[in-house]
Amino acid sequence: MHKQTALIHDPKAAPMDINTMQPPVYHASTIIFDSTKALFNRHWTDRYDYSYGTHGTPTTYLLADQIARLEGGQHCLLTPSGLSAISLVNTALLTTGDEVWIPDNAYSPNLAHLQQLQSSYGISIKIYQPQDIDSFMPSKACKLLWLEAAGSITLEFPNLPAFIHKAHQHGAWVALDNTWGAAVAFCPFAIDTLAVDISVHALTKYPSGGGDVLMGSIVSHDNKLHQRLLQTHSVLGLSVSGDDCARIYRSLPSLQLRYQQQSATAQQLMHWLKNQPQFSQVLHPANPDSAGHDAWQKLCPSGLSSGLVSVVFDKRYRWADVCRFCDALRLFQLGFSWGGATSLVMLYDIKKIRSLPQTHLQGDYVVRFSVGLEHIDDLTADIAAALLVLNYDEKVAQP
Ligand SMILES: Cc1ncc(COP(=O)(O)O)c(C=O)c1O
């Protein structure tokens, strides 16, 4: 054999007999078959009949199985981002004439994807008020109910069991965006009390924890439903890289401890923020004044509540003031996302992103803090210093 060929056709099997803390990472688009018999007898839906990289490798299945266990479901599909997990669910389950319900405080790209499906295929989108079960009025055409607990940005916590019960009574599937709970705050597949059909999770946030990987997961229980999602996953060619899976897998052992710490710090921050006169409201499920506090208490008796805390600026402040406040923060970095070690901040004009009247909000300008793993005293000092740039007379409470 020529050296040129030998360099390609080496045995490729390293001496094994080694046990490492982290599992080996498979990088594969092509998977080699032993024979034509093996090639034609395989079936790609059988997960261990490895066919091609897009269908999965031992590395992707390792992470998928761990996420399924974490969420308490049976099956897990991995997608290149949390948003692609959401859009896969919409694409797989909705067709012309179907009705889908989404909360007004949902992660807004979900609604944007549904609007695309509406104009291409004629589905019907209904928006409900997450605090009001009566605003969810499914018709016979209802196929899918989206839930988010707590909701994006304003963090209202819905009565999940009531919504799930009503949707199931009408024969609709229930999909929960479980990114906030991260499968740590509560279990979405607790059959007796809370049984969603699908839990979607942006692994980008808490499971990754590093702000450096994008990935989503779709966990389900029912075999038929999983097969339907799997077919769509396959034809869309949604694959994830082995290296990204390994990064998330490596972060999982610390997930619960990080989440607990971030919840505890966020609750301390919530209490401190309540004493600042610049804010008319502090939005956080553990705050007794927040919408859905009772529902959160029932579902999360452990008291976990993620690292997100939002504030509503008092009406006397203009948008430019809110921008100046965010620009003045030093530890809270201005950036989308959450769940990592570095605290983040983002600002929103709520009336631009909601469809229904927000009767419980005492202002339009909302700033969402995503608490990282820094010390609470440093975080409150950062906010106290940034509030000074507002240059009004209020006394900023000492951290
Ligand atoms: C609640 C929620 N769901 C889903 C996503 C989408 O995740 P990704 O950024 O991985 O697409 C996000 C992202 O911010 C989110 O906040």
PDBQT file of the ligand as one rigid body, heavy atoms in Angstrom, charges set to zero:
ROOT
HETATM    1  C1  LIG A 401     -37.971  30.712  27.132  1.00  0.00    +0.000 C 
HETATM    2  C2  LIG A 401     -37.059  30.477  25.976  1.00  0.00    +0.000 A 
HETATM    3  N1  LIG A 401     -37.294  29.414  25.196  1.00  0.00    +0.000 NA
HETATM    4  C3  LIG A 401     -36.522  29.155  24.134  1.00  0.00    +0.000 A 
HETATM    5  C4  LIG A 401     -35.451  29.952  23.812  1.00  0.00    +0.000 A 
HETATM    6  C5  LIG A 401     -34.639  29.647  22.577  1.00  0.00    +0.000 C 
HETATM    7  O1  LIG A 401     -33.406  29.116  22.869  1.00  0.00    +0.000 OA
HETATM    8  P1  LIG A 401     -32.170  29.280  21.879  1.00  0.00    +0.000 P 
HETATM    9  O2  LIG A 401     -31.541  30.591  22.184  1.00  0.00    +0.000 OA
HETATM   10  O3  LIG A 401     -31.310  28.102  22.171  1.00  0.00    +0.000 OA
HETATM   11  O4  LIG A 401     -32.723  29.227  20.486  1.00  0.00    +0.000 OA
HETATM   12  C6  LIG A 401     -35.156  31.057  24.607  1.00  0.00    +0.000 A 
HETATM   13  C7  LIG A 401     -33.998  31.936  24.301  1.00  0.00    +0.000 C 
HETATM   14  O5  LIG A 401     -33.822  32.984  24.838  1.00  0.00    +0.000 OA
HETATM   15  C8  LIG A 401     -35.984  31.325  25.718  1.00  0.00    +0.000 A 
HETATM   16  O6  LIG A 401     -35.769  32.396  26.502  1.00  0.00    +0.000 OA
ENDROOT
TORSDOF 0
